[in-house]
Amino acid sequence: MTTRRQGGLPAEFLSTFFYDGKMKSMAPKRQTTSQIEDYMQQRFKVNTSLAFFDVPDTNSYTSGASCSKSNDTENETILDLAIDLHSKTKIGFDNFVWLTPYDANVRAIERLIETHPYVKGYSISAMKVSTIDGFQGEQAEIILLGTTNSYTLGFMHEIRRQCVAFTRLRSAMLVFQNWSDVSKRKPRDDGHWWKMVAWLQAHKFFFELKPSRGQDEGRRIRYR
């Protein structure tokens, strides 16, 4: 199998975990990929366009009879990092797509963006927000994946949904999860997600990110 969509590290990761090591990349390295790598090098001292952020101390909430979930603290943390990334790289928000497994969290993210102090100055409303299932068949330069559920994998335990989420990127992907709590649970499947996280940890692409708390016009992303 040959792809012209992803190259470099993302292609290696996808080939390893979703294509039995048989995917070959012919994609050229994109400018956006280099910009993300430079940002990650400056902020986290690791040159990468694929990263997993453990966001501890976040709580997801069930919304209504549908059992759809949202996670305000995780959402605020993701948005803070996206704004910081944009401000440092000048990558337009129309290059970002924010994916979540849950409809309720899509609505929560949209409300957060609409009411955020930086909505005008940073044009963050240009960033598309979608469920993973709703974005199937599409692609974006930068994927922000928030898993939302803070205690279990929830919808993300399905390998099909994992594949859809991870294969949407063209240049970079940043994944956010309360791994500190989720990792304490026994995997429901063969541990595919656990194996992916272990691979990212082994390659030093795993970071702990202190969650943001509340909207403050003067705040900036905070790191541990």
MDAnalysis code that builds the backbone (N, CA, C; Angstrom):
import MDAnalysis as mda
import numpy as np

u = mda.Universe.empty(672, n_residues=224, atom_resindex=np.repeat(np.arange(224), 3), trajectory=True)
u.add_TopologyAttr("name", ["N", "CA", "C"] * 224)
u.add_TopologyAttr("resid", np.arange(1, 225))
u.add_TopologyAttr("resname", ["MET", "THR", "THR", "ARG", "ARG", "GLN", "GLY", "GLY", "LEU", "PRO", "ALA", "GLU", "PHE", "LEU", "SER", "THR", "PHE", "PHE", "TYR", "ASP", "GLY", "LYS", "MET", "LYS", "SER", "MET", "ALA", "PRO", "LYS", "ARG", "GLN", "THR", "THR", "SER", "GLN", "ILE", "GLU", "ASP", "TYR", "MET", "GLN", "GLN", "ARG", "PHE", "LYS", "VAL", "ASN", "THR", "SER", "LEU", "ALA", "PHE", "PHE", "ASP", "VAL", "PRO", "ASP", "THR", "ASN", "SER", "TYR", "THR", "SER", "GLY", "ALA", "SER", "CYS", "SER", "LYS", "SER", "ASN", "ASP", "THR", "GLU", "ASN", "GLU", "THR", "ILE", "LEU", "ASP", "LEU", "ALA", "ILE", "ASP", "LEU", "HIS", "SER", "LYS", "THR", "LYS", "ILE", "GLY", "PHE", "ASP", "ASN", "PHE", "VAL", "TRP", "LEU", "THR", "PRO", "TYR", "ASP", "ALA", "ASN", "VAL", "ARG", "ALA", "ILE", "GLU", "ARG", "LEU", "ILE", "GLU", "THR", "HIS", "PRO", "TYR", "VAL", "LYS", "GLY", "TYR", "SER", "ILE", "SER", "ALA", "MET", "LYS", "VAL", "SER", "THR", "ILE", "ASP", "GLY", "PHE", "GLN", "GLY", "GLU", "GLN", "ALA", "GLU", "ILE", "ILE", "LEU", "LEU", "GLY", "THR", "THR", "ASN", "SER", "TYR", "THR", "LEU", "GLY", "PHE", "MET", "HIS", "GLU", "ILE", "ARG", "ARG", "GLN", "CYS", "VAL", "ALA", "PHE", "THR", "ARG", "LEU", "ARG", "SER", "ALA", "MET", "LEU", "VAL", "PHE", "GLN", "ASN", "TRP", "SER", "ASP", "VAL", "SER", "LYS", "ARG", "LYS", "PRO", "ARG", "ASP", "ASP", "GLY", "HIS", "TRP", "TRP", "LYS", "MET", "VAL", "ALA", "TRP", "LEU", "GLN", "ALA", "HIS", "LYS", "PHE", "PHE", "PHE", "GLU", "LEU", "LYS", "PRO", "SER", "ARG", "GLY", "GLN", "ASP", "GLU", "GLY", "ARG", "ARG", "ILE", "ARG", "TYR", "ARG"])
u.atoms.positions = np.array([
    [0.847, -1.207, 0.000],
    [0.000, 0.000, 0.000],
    [0.874, 1.247, 0.000],
    [0.517, 2.208, -0.828],
    [1.261, 3.459, -0.930],
    [0.347, 4.638, -0.601],
    [0.872, 5.589, 0.156],
    [0.109, 6.792, 0.469],
    [0.872, 8.031, 0.035],
    [0.130, 9.015, -0.427],
    [0.694, 10.326, -0.731],
    [0.169, 11.382, 0.233],
    [-0.554, 10.936, 1.269],
    [-1.144, 11.866, 2.230],
    [-0.187, 12.161, 3.378],
    [0.240, 11.105, 4.092],
    [1.124, 11.300, 5.233],
    [2.545, 10.860, 4.889],
    [3.491, 11.540, 5.499],
    [4.891, 11.170, 5.336],
    [5.598, 11.150, 6.669],
    [6.857, 10.753, 6.674],
    [7.680, 10.814, 7.865],
    [7.137, 10.011, 9.023],
    [7.233, 10.597, 10.223],
    [6.837, 9.914, 11.444],
    [5.367, 9.479, 11.447],
    [4.396, 10.351, 11.070],
    [3.006, 9.891, 11.050],
    [2.799, 8.665, 10.166],
    [3.452, 8.631, 9.011],
    [3.318, 7.486, 8.116],
    [3.875, 6.221, 8.758],
    [4.997, 6.350, 9.433],
    [5.583, 5.196, 10.130],
    [4.639, 4.676, 11.207],
    [4.057, 5.579, 11.973],
    [3.122, 5.202, 13.029],
    [1.891, 4.500, 12.450],
    [1.302, 5.082, 11.416],
    [0.107, 4.502, 10.810],
    [0.390, 3.129, 10.206],
    [1.528, 3.003, 9.550],
    [1.896, 1.724, 8.959],
    [2.033, 0.655, 10.038],
    [2.643, 1.022, 11.154],
    [2.879, 0.080, 12.247],
    [1.589, -0.408, 12.881],
    [0.646, 0.495, 13.117],
    [-0.516, 0.147, 13.921],
    [-1.811, -0.109, 13.148],
    [-1.850, 0.286, 11.886],
    [-3.103, 0.095, 11.141],
    [-2.931, -0.634, 9.812],
    [-1.700, -0.786, 9.342],
    [-1.500, -1.403, 8.032],
    [-0.436, -2.507, 8.058],
    [-0.256, -3.118, 9.225],
    [0.646, -4.274, 9.360],
    [2.047, -4.007, 8.826],
    [2.489, -2.757, 8.925],
    [3.833, -2.408, 8.474],
    [4.012, -2.385, 6.972],
    [2.902, -2.405, 6.232],
    [2.979, -2.534, 4.772],
    [2.723, -1.224, 4.023],
    [2.469, -0.142, 4.744],
    [2.190, 1.131, 4.073],
    [3.491, 1.869, 3.770],
    [3.674, 2.247, 2.529],
    [4.824, 3.012, 2.100],
    [4.378, 4.432, 1.747],
    [5.194, 5.401, 2.122],
    [4.830, 6.794, 1.881],
    [5.623, 7.377, 0.724],
    [4.902, 8.097, -0.139],
    [5.526, 8.875, -1.208],
    [5.174, 10.356, -1.054],
    [4.705, 10.703, 0.153],
    [4.285, 12.090, 0.397],
    [5.494, 12.979, 0.654],
    [5.554, 14.146, 0.032],
    [6.631, 15.093, 0.320],
    [6.431, 15.709, 1.698],
    [7.507, 16.155, 2.306],
    [7.380, 16.814, 3.597],
    [6.782, 18.193, 3.402],
    [5.738, 18.494, 4.146],
    [5.023, 19.750, 3.999],
    [5.603, 20.823, 4.915],
    [5.415, 22.057, 4.521],
    [5.880, 23.174, 5.332],
    [5.214, 23.162, 6.704],
    [3.923, 22.808, 6.730],
    [3.203, 22.771, 8.003],
    [3.827, 21.763, 8.949],
    [4.262, 20.631, 8.417],
    [4.922, 19.627, 9.254],
    [6.166, 20.211, 9.906],
    [6.987, 20.918, 9.125],
    [8.204, 21.535, 9.658],
    [7.878, 22.572, 10.721],
    [6.802, 23.329, 10.522],
    [6.413, 24.346, 11.496],
    [5.992, 23.701, 12.818],
    [5.244, 22.612, 12.741],
    [4.833, 21.911, 13.955],
    [6.046, 21.322, 14.665],
    [6.948, 20.721, 13.907],
    [8.164, 20.153, 14.495],
    [8.977, 21.228, 15.212],
    [9.098, 22.392, 14.597],
    [9.839, 23.491, 15.220],
    [9.161, 23.944, 16.509],
    [7.826, 24.030, 16.475],
    [7.075, 24.426, 17.671],
    [7.300, 23.417, 18.794],
    [7.183, 22.134, 18.473],
    [7.362, 21.097, 19.488],
    [8.793, 21.112, 20.030],
    [9.752, 21.373, 19.179],
    [11.146, 21.448, 19.626],
    [11.346, 22.602, 20.607],
    [10.763, 23.734, 20.288],
    [10.919, 24.906, 21.138],
    [10.210, 24.735, 22.476],
    [9.005, 24.167, 22.444],
    [8.197, 24.077, 23.661],
    [8.479, 22.831, 24.491],
    [8.712, 21.704, 23.819],
    [8.840, 20.433, 24.530],
    [10.185, 19.743, 24.315],
    [11.073, 20.415, 23.562],
    [12.435, 19.919, 23.352],
    [12.480, 18.595, 22.596],
    [11.445, 18.327, 21.805],
    [11.410, 17.126, 20.966],
    [10.886, 17.519, 19.591],
    [11.605, 17.114, 18.561],
    [11.216, 17.436, 17.192],
    [10.251, 16.379, 16.691],
    [8.967, 16.706, 16.631],
    [7.965, 15.721, 16.223],
    [6.717, 16.403, 15.678],
    [6.024, 15.725, 14.788],
    [4.728, 16.200, 14.289],
    [3.601, 15.286, 14.756],
    [3.941, 14.354, 15.649],
    [2.961, 13.425, 16.225],
    [3.212, 13.377, 17.723],
    [2.211, 13.742, 18.525],
    [2.430, 13.832, 19.965],
    [1.188, 13.416, 20.731],
    [1.424, 12.835, 21.889],
    [0.353, 12.433, 22.803],
    [0.525, 13.218, 24.096],
    [-0.529, 13.921, 24.513],
    [-0.493, 14.721, 25.728],
    [-1.393, 14.090, 26.786],
    [-0.784, 13.717, 27.893],
    [-1.552, 13.276, 29.057],
    [-2.030, 14.532, 29.783],
    [-3.357, 14.676, 29.883],
    [-3.949, 15.837, 30.562],
    [-4.633, 15.321, 31.826],
    [-3.905, 15.243, 32.943],
    [-4.465, 14.665, 34.165],
    [-5.476, 15.594, 34.826],
    [-6.215, 15.026, 35.776],
    [-7.139, 15.818, 36.601],
    [-8.254, 16.459, 35.782],
    [-8.669, 15.796, 34.700],
    [-9.824, 16.273, 33.949],
    [-10.990, 15.312, 34.180],
    [-12.201, 15.829, 34.052],
    [-13.384, 15.020, 34.301],
    [-14.374, 15.151, 33.155],
    [-14.826, 14.023, 32.651],
    [-15.851, 14.027, 31.607],
    [-17.222, 13.894, 32.253],
    [-18.229, 14.408, 31.545],
    [-19.588, 14.394, 32.060],
    [-20.533, 13.823, 31.019],
    [-21.510, 13.058, 31.500],
    [-22.507, 12.489, 30.606],
    [-23.632, 13.479, 30.402],
    [-24.059, 13.594, 29.127],
    [-25.087, 14.572, 28.787],
    [-26.369, 13.866, 28.366],
    [-27.429, 13.964, 29.206],
    [-28.746, 13.469, 28.826],
    [-28.821, 11.959, 28.683],
    [-29.959, 11.519, 28.129],
    [-30.234, 10.089, 27.984],
    [-29.358, 9.433, 26.928],
    [-28.730, 10.224, 26.057],
    [-27.923, 9.665, 24.977],
    [-26.579, 9.120, 25.469],
    [-26.212, 9.466, 26.711],
    [-24.921, 9.061, 27.287],
    [-23.737, 9.667, 26.539],
    [-23.967, 10.699, 25.736],
    [-22.877, 11.401, 25.080],
    [-22.111, 12.194, 26.127],
    [-20.811, 12.353, 25.924],
    [-19.975, 12.940, 26.958],
    [-19.319, 14.241, 26.497],
    [-18.937, 15.053, 27.481],
    [-18.163, 16.267, 27.219],
    [-17.122, 16.410, 28.320],
    [-16.103, 17.242, 28.052],
    [-15.021, 17.406, 29.022],
    [-14.484, 18.834, 28.893],
    [-15.014, 19.730, 29.717],
    [-14.691, 21.149, 29.588],
    [-13.216, 21.448, 29.844],
    [-12.629, 20.817, 30.854],
    [-11.239, 21.109, 31.178],
    [-10.303, 20.647, 30.080],
    [-10.545, 19.448, 29.558],
    [-9.743, 18.984, 28.429],
    [-9.899, 19.921, 27.245],
    [-11.135, 20.358, 26.977],
    [-11.370, 21.260, 25.848],
    [-10.603, 22.563, 25.997],
    [-10.634, 23.156, 27.185],
    [-9.927, 24.415, 27.415],
    [-8.425, 24.239, 27.237],
    [-7.904, 23.105, 27.671],
    [-6.474, 22.835, 27.550],
    [-6.068, 22.695, 26.089],
    [-6.876, 21.983, 25.316],
    [-6.601, 21.817, 23.881],
    [-6.643, 23.168, 23.178],
    [-7.660, 23.968, 23.471],
    [-7.787, 25.262, 22.810],
    [-6.627, 26.182, 23.167],
    [-6.200, 26.151, 24.410],
    [-5.045, 26.973, 24.806],
    [-3.811, 26.588, 24.002],
    [-3.573, 25.288, 23.847],
    [-2.402, 24.870, 23.091],
    [-2.531, 25.252, 21.621],
    [-3.731, 25.115, 21.072],
    [-3.948, 25.478, 19.665],
    [-3.686, 26.960, 19.436],
    [-4.137, 27.797, 20.357],
    [-3.900, 29.236, 20.244],
    [-2.413, 29.544, 20.348],
    [-1.740, 28.880, 21.279],
    [-0.308, 29.094, 21.431],
    [0.441, 28.636, 20.184],
    [0.053, 27.505, 19.641],
    [0.683, 26.992, 18.423],
    [0.488, 27.969, 17.263],
    [-0.746, 28.452, 17.128],
    [-1.041, 29.424, 16.069],
    [-0.229, 30.701, 16.244],
    [-0.149, 31.186, 17.462],
    [0.550, 32.457, 17.697],
    [2.049, 32.340, 17.428],
    [2.611, 31.142, 17.635],
    [4.048, 30.941, 17.423],
    [4.376, 30.619, 15.964],
    [3.478, 29.956, 15.255],
    [3.771, 29.488, 13.895],
    [3.057, 30.276, 12.810],
    [1.982, 30.987, 13.179],
    [1.132, 31.722, 12.242],
    [0.378, 30.782, 11.285],
    [0.271, 29.514, 11.646],
    [-0.558, 28.593, 10.862],
    [-2.013, 28.968, 11.079],
    [-2.753, 29.180, 10.005],
    [-4.145, 29.592, 10.115],
    [-5.024, 28.523, 10.728],
    [-6.042, 28.940, 11.473],
    [-6.936, 27.979, 12.107],
    [-7.772, 27.186, 11.103],
    [-7.822, 27.652, 9.862],
    [-8.533, 26.869, 8.858],
    [-7.765, 25.609, 8.475],
    [-6.535, 25.467, 8.976],
    [-5.750, 24.246, 8.771],
    [-5.942, 23.231, 9.894],
    [-6.662, 23.627, 10.946],
    [-6.893, 22.759, 12.100],
    [-8.266, 22.098, 11.997],
    [-8.339, 20.848, 12.410],
    [-9.625, 20.194, 12.646],
    [-9.549, 19.532, 14.020],
    [-10.555, 19.796, 14.830],
    [-10.617, 19.272, 16.196],
    [-11.625, 18.134, 16.200],
    [-11.151, 16.931, 16.501],
    [-12.007, 15.747, 16.511],
    [-12.275, 15.273, 17.933],
    [-13.485, 14.789, 18.149],
    [-13.903, 14.217, 19.424],
    [-14.861, 13.065, 19.127],
    [-14.935, 12.059, 19.983],
    [-15.853, 10.951, 19.700],
    [-17.325, 11.290, 19.925],
    [-17.624, 12.388, 20.639],
    [-18.981, 12.596, 21.145],
    [-19.648, 13.862, 20.602],
    [-20.922, 13.723, 20.231],
    [-21.715, 14.865, 19.760],
    [-21.823, 15.949, 20.832],
    [-22.033, 15.539, 22.077],
    [-22.171, 16.526, 23.156],
    [-20.905, 17.354, 23.302],
    [-19.758, 16.731, 23.077],
    [-18.516, 17.489, 23.212],
    [-18.292, 18.420, 22.027],
    [-18.783, 18.053, 20.848],
    [-18.730, 18.983, 19.713],
    [-19.449, 20.273, 20.089],
    [-20.635, 20.150, 20.668],
    [-21.406, 21.336, 21.066],
    [-20.686, 22.119, 22.162],
    [-20.061, 21.405, 23.104],
    [-19.319, 22.079, 24.170],
    [-18.121, 22.847, 23.613],
    [-17.425, 22.258, 22.647],
    [-16.276, 22.925, 22.027],
    [-16.732, 24.160, 21.258],
    [-17.811, 24.029, 20.525],
    [-18.323, 25.172, 19.752],
    [-18.710, 26.322, 20.671],
    [-19.315, 26.007, 21.826],
    [-19.650, 27.065, 22.797],
    [-18.390, 27.704, 23.355],
    [-17.385, 26.891, 23.632],
    [-16.127, 27.412, 24.157],
    [-15.479, 28.368, 23.173],
    [-15.452, 27.991, 21.911],
    [-14.848, 28.836, 20.885],
    [-15.625, 30.142, 20.733],
    [-16.954, 30.055, 20.728],
    [-17.794, 31.243, 20.548],
    [-17.615, 32.261, 21.667],
    [-17.322, 31.779, 22.869],
    [-17.249, 32.684, 24.028],
    [-15.821, 32.969, 24.465],
    [-14.844, 32.437, 23.760],
    [-13.454, 32.601, 24.184],
    [-12.986, 34.046, 23.965],
    [-12.188, 34.591, 24.899],
    [-11.715, 35.977, 24.763],
    [-10.932, 36.236, 23.483],
    [-10.327, 35.200, 22.897],
    [-9.487, 35.382, 21.721],
    [-10.212, 35.101, 20.411],
    [-11.524, 34.924, 20.454],
    [-12.236, 34.496, 19.255],
    [-12.066, 35.472, 18.101],
    [-11.977, 36.750, 18.365],
    [-11.815, 37.736, 17.293],
    [-10.348, 37.902, 16.901],
    [-9.486, 38.079, 17.889],
    [-8.091, 38.340, 17.592],
    [-7.375, 37.191, 16.910],
    [-7.809, 35.967, 17.173],
    [-7.123, 34.810, 16.625],
    [-7.934, 34.075, 15.556],
    [-9.140, 34.507, 15.267],
    [-9.990, 33.879, 14.245],
    [-10.136, 32.380, 14.482],
    [-10.258, 31.988, 15.748],
    [-10.339, 30.558, 16.045],
    [-11.632, 29.936, 15.550],
    [-12.609, 30.767, 15.205],
    [-13.863, 30.217, 14.678],
    [-13.663, 29.549, 13.322],
    [-12.506, 29.777, 12.678],
    [-12.220, 29.125, 11.393],
    [-11.851, 27.657, 11.574],
    [-11.601, 27.245, 12.814],
    [-11.239, 25.856, 13.078],
    [-12.486, 24.973, 13.047],
    [-12.436, 23.912, 12.277],
    [-13.567, 22.994, 12.182],
    [-13.569, 22.045, 13.372],
    [-14.772, 21.769, 13.880],
    [-14.955, 20.827, 14.981],
    [-15.907, 19.738, 14.505],
    [-15.569, 18.483, 14.765],
    [-16.381, 17.383, 14.256],
    [-16.225, 16.147, 15.138],
    [-17.240, 15.288, 15.094],
    [-17.046, 13.958, 15.648],
    [-16.112, 13.189, 14.718],
    [-15.493, 12.158, 15.243],
    [-14.620, 11.325, 14.420],
    [-15.420, 10.688, 13.293],
    [-16.570, 10.140, 13.622],
    [-17.387, 9.480, 12.602],
    [-17.833, 10.460, 11.526],
    [-18.111, 11.691, 11.921],
    [-18.573, 12.691, 10.968],
    [-17.485, 13.189, 10.040],
    [-16.232, 12.925, 10.380],
    [-15.111, 13.398, 9.561],
    [-14.523, 12.283, 8.695],
    [-15.165, 11.149, 8.717],
    [-14.661, 10.023, 7.926],
    [-14.636, 10.387, 6.443],
    [-13.540, 10.064, 5.766],
    [-13.388, 10.374, 4.350],
    [-12.796, 11.731, 4.071],
    [-12.643, 12.567, 5.109],
    [-12.046, 13.888, 4.943],
    [-10.628, 13.895, 5.500],
    [-9.933, 15.016, 5.352],
    [-8.574, 15.140, 5.865],
    [-8.283, 16.594, 6.197],
    [-7.226, 16.803, 6.969],
    [-6.833, 18.154, 7.371],
    [-5.336, 18.188, 7.619],
    [-4.762, 19.363, 7.529],
    [-3.332, 19.494, 7.778],
    [-2.988, 19.096, 9.214],
    [-3.746, 19.621, 10.172],
    [-3.461, 19.368, 11.583],
    [-4.711, 18.808, 12.251],
    [-4.573, 17.653, 12.875],
    [-5.671, 17.053, 13.624],
    [-5.398, 17.205, 15.115],
    [-6.372, 17.758, 15.832],
    [-6.367, 17.778, 17.289],
    [-7.407, 16.753, 17.731],
    [-6.972, 15.709, 18.405],
    [-7.894, 14.666, 18.857],
    [-8.004, 14.699, 20.367],
    [-9.193, 15.044, 20.856],
    [-9.470, 14.965, 22.288],
    [-10.345, 13.749, 22.540],
    [-9.882, 12.820, 23.355],
    [-10.638, 11.581, 23.541],
    [-11.825, 11.755, 24.481],
    [-11.851, 12.841, 25.248],
    [-12.993, 13.284, 26.051],
    [-13.211, 12.460, 27.306],
    [-13.431, 11.162, 27.168],
    [-13.725, 10.316, 28.326],
    [-12.506, 10.257, 29.235],
    [-12.679, 10.621, 30.493],
    [-11.525, 10.760, 31.384],
    [-11.254, 9.532, 32.238],
    [-12.083, 8.483, 32.097],
    [-11.896, 7.301, 32.945],
    [-11.701, 6.011, 32.154],
    [-12.269, 5.943, 30.983],
    [-12.108, 4.771, 30.124],
    [-11.876, 5.256, 28.694],
    [-11.586, 4.330, 27.805],
    [-11.458, 4.712, 26.394],
    [-12.797, 5.099, 25.796],
    [-13.897, 4.564, 26.339],
    [-15.209, 4.877, 25.779],
    [-15.295, 4.467, 24.324],
    [-15.790, 5.371, 23.489],
    [-15.935, 5.081, 22.059],
    [-14.599, 4.786, 21.384],
    [-13.521, 5.257, 21.962],
    [-12.218, 5.096, 21.322],
    [-11.659, 3.675, 21.435],
    [-12.362, 2.779, 22.112],
    [-11.846, 1.410, 22.202],
    [-11.963, 0.678, 20.873],
    [-12.812, 1.179, 19.968],
    [-12.985, 0.527, 18.668],
    [-11.809, 0.864, 17.757],
    [-11.125, -0.155, 17.273],
    [-9.962, 0.073, 16.417],
    [-10.372, 0.774, 15.126],
    [-11.568, 0.497, 14.629],
    [-12.034, 1.175, 13.411],
    [-12.081, 2.680, 13.629],
    [-12.598, 3.106, 14.787],
    [-12.677, 4.539, 15.063],
    [-11.282, 5.124, 15.289],
    [-10.401, 4.375, 15.916],
    [-9.017, 4.814, 16.063],
    [-8.382, 5.046, 14.692],
    [-8.612, 4.104, 13.785],
    [-8.044, 4.209, 12.441],
    [-8.564, 5.440, 11.716],
    [-9.865, 5.673, 11.798],
    [-10.453, 6.849, 11.153],
    [-9.816, 8.123, 11.708],
    [-9.701, 8.202, 13.039],
    [-9.161, 9.415, 13.663],
    [-7.716, 9.670, 13.250],
    [-6.889, 8.645, 13.298],
    [-5.461, 8.838, 13.074],
    [-5.109, 8.988, 11.598],
    [-5.946, 8.535, 10.715],
    [-5.608, 8.620, 9.295],
    [-6.171, 9.863, 8.614],
    [-6.721, 10.819, 9.372],
    [-7.257, 12.043, 8.774],
    [-6.176, 13.094, 8.543],
    [-5.024, 12.958, 9.186],
    [-4.012, 14.019, 9.140],
    [-3.253, 14.039, 7.820],
    [-2.740, 15.213, 7.495],
    [-1.809, 15.389, 6.378],
    [-0.423, 15.794, 6.891],
    [-0.374, 16.672, 7.888],
    [0.915, 17.191, 8.366],
    [1.242, 16.818, 9.804],
    [0.245, 16.860, 10.696],
    [0.542, 16.660, 12.115],
    [-0.704, 16.210, 12.858],
    [-0.471, 15.543, 14.008],
    [-1.578, 15.129, 14.859],
    [-1.165, 15.233, 16.313],
    [-2.029, 15.861, 17.114],
    [-1.809, 16.014, 18.544],
    [-2.988, 15.371, 19.266],
    [-2.697, 14.427, 20.145],
    [-3.729, 13.649, 20.839],
    [-3.731, 14.037, 22.313],
    [-4.936, 14.197, 22.881],
    [-5.080, 14.624, 24.272],
    [-5.981, 13.646, 25.016],
    [-5.529, 13.218, 26.201],
    [-6.312, 12.264, 26.992],
    [-5.847, 12.305, 28.445],
    [-6.771, 12.031, 29.353],
    [-6.414, 11.859, 30.757],
    [-5.850, 10.441, 30.926],
    [-4.656, 10.247, 30.370],
    [-4.048, 8.925, 30.378],
    [-3.710, 8.472, 31.794],
    [-3.439, 9.406, 32.678],
    [-3.113, 9.062, 34.060],
    [-4.208, 8.211, 34.692],
    [-5.467, 8.484, 34.349],
    [-6.590, 7.702, 34.883],
    [-6.990, 6.561, 33.952],
    [-7.041, 6.832, 32.650],
    [-7.466, 5.798, 31.705],
    [-6.538, 4.589, 31.749],
    [-5.241, 4.826, 31.922],
    [-4.265, 3.732, 31.899],
    [-4.428, 2.767, 33.067],
    [-5.178, 3.176, 34.086],
    [-5.408, 2.295, 35.236],
    [-6.450, 1.231, 34.946],
    [-7.215, 1.408, 33.887],
    [-8.255, 0.459, 33.532],
    [-7.714, -0.667, 32.668],
    [-8.342, -1.820, 32.776],
    [-7.968, -2.958, 31.947],
    [-8.503, -2.746, 30.542],
    [-7.692, -2.944, 29.512],
    [-8.163, -2.770, 28.133],
    [-9.342, -3.679, 27.813],
    [-10.285, -3.175, 27.019],
    [-11.444, -3.971, 26.619],
    [-11.136, -4.867, 25.432],
    [-10.116, -4.509, 24.652],
    [-9.787, -5.299, 23.469],
    [-8.410, -5.931, 23.676],
    [-7.618, -6.018, 22.654],
    [-6.285, -6.595, 22.776],
    [-5.253, -5.591, 23.252],
    [-5.718, -4.432, 23.699],
    [-4.800, -3.407, 24.180],
    [-4.172, -2.584, 23.079],
    [-4.865, -2.473, 21.933],
    [-4.306, -1.749, 20.785],
    [-3.953, -0.313, 21.144],
    [-4.861, 0.384, 21.829],
    [-4.591, 1.771, 22.220],
    [-3.397, 1.829, 23.166],
    [-3.329, 0.885, 24.116],
    [-2.221, 0.844, 25.071],
    [-0.902, 0.645, 24.322],
    [-0.900, -0.171, 23.288],
    [0.308, -0.414, 22.501],
    [0.734, 0.852, 21.752],
    [-0.240, 1.594, 21.240],
    [0.094, 2.840, 20.551],
    [0.720, 3.847, 21.509],
    [0.124, 3.982, 22.688],
    [0.666, 4.928, 23.669],
    [2.063, 4.495, 24.107],
    [2.259, 3.190, 24.299],
    [3.581, 2.688, 24.690],
    [4.624, 3.013, 23.619],
    [4.247, 2.912, 22.354],
    [5.153, 3.245, 21.243],
    [5.523, 4.725, 21.298],
    [4.540, 5.576, 21.524],
    [4.785, 7.012, 21.598],
    [5.648, 7.357, 22.812],
    [5.424, 6.672, 23.931],
    [6.259, 6.892, 25.107],
    [7.705, 6.478, 24.842],
    [7.867, 5.327, 24.205],
    [9.209, 4.815, 23.928],
    [9.996, 5.735, 23.004],
    [9.276, 6.430, 22.095],
    [9.929, 7.333, 21.154],
    [9.988, 8.777, 21.662],
    [9.588, 8.979, 22.939],
    [9.661, 10.303, 23.581],
    [8.692, 11.311, 22.964],
    [7.560, 10.813, 22.460],
    [6.536, 11.694, 21.903],
    [5.337, 11.801, 22.834],
    [5.545, 11.526, 24.101],
    [4.506, 11.521, 25.132],
    [4.838, 12.632, 26.127],
    [3.846, 13.484, 26.414],
    [4.084, 14.650, 27.272],
    [2.956, 14.786, 28.281],
    [3.283, 15.306, 29.449],
    [2.251, 15.629, 30.435],
    [1.953, 17.112, 30.336],
    [0.692, 17.439, 30.228],
    [0.267, 18.821, 30.021],
    [-0.651, 19.240, 31.154],
    [-0.253, 20.250, 31.874],
    [-1.064, 20.726, 32.989],
    [-2.354, 21.321, 32.461],
    [-3.516, 20.867, 32.940],
    [-4.780, 21.363, 32.383],
    [-5.025, 22.834, 32.682],
    [-5.702, 23.480, 31.747],
    [-6.115, 24.870, 31.936],
    [-7.348, 24.902, 32.813],
    [-7.507, 25.947, 33.571],
    [-8.651, 26.087, 34.471],
    [-9.306, 27.433, 34.256],
    [-10.459, 27.460, 33.587],
    [-11.218, 28.682, 33.437],
    [-10.652, 29.624, 32.403],
    [-11.495, 30.486, 31.874],
    [-11.070, 31.432, 30.860],
    [-10.564, 32.711, 31.511],
    [-9.370, 33.091, 31.135],
    [-8.720, 34.283, 31.662],
    [-8.023, 34.946, 30.493],
    [-8.398, 36.175, 30.205],
    [-7.897, 36.838, 29.002],
    [-6.380, 36.944, 28.987],
    [-5.759, 36.901, 30.145],
    [-4.312, 37.031, 30.175],
    [-3.567, 35.699, 30.203],
    [-4.311, 34.596, 30.161],
    [-3.642, 33.321, 30.355],
    [-2.915, 32.884, 29.092],
    [-1.976, 31.971, 29.290],
    [-1.329, 31.281, 28.191],
    [-1.175, 29.813, 28.595],
    [-0.910, 28.987, 27.653],
    [-0.752, 27.573, 27.949],
    [0.323, 27.382, 28.999],
    [0.083, 26.477, 29.942],
    [1.019, 26.237, 31.025],
    [1.514, 24.807, 30.934],
    [2.794, 24.622, 31.136],
    [3.405, 23.302, 30.991],
    [3.998, 22.839, 32.315],
    [4.011, 21.534, 32.500],
    [4.758, 20.950, 33.608],
    [6.138, 20.597, 33.125],
])
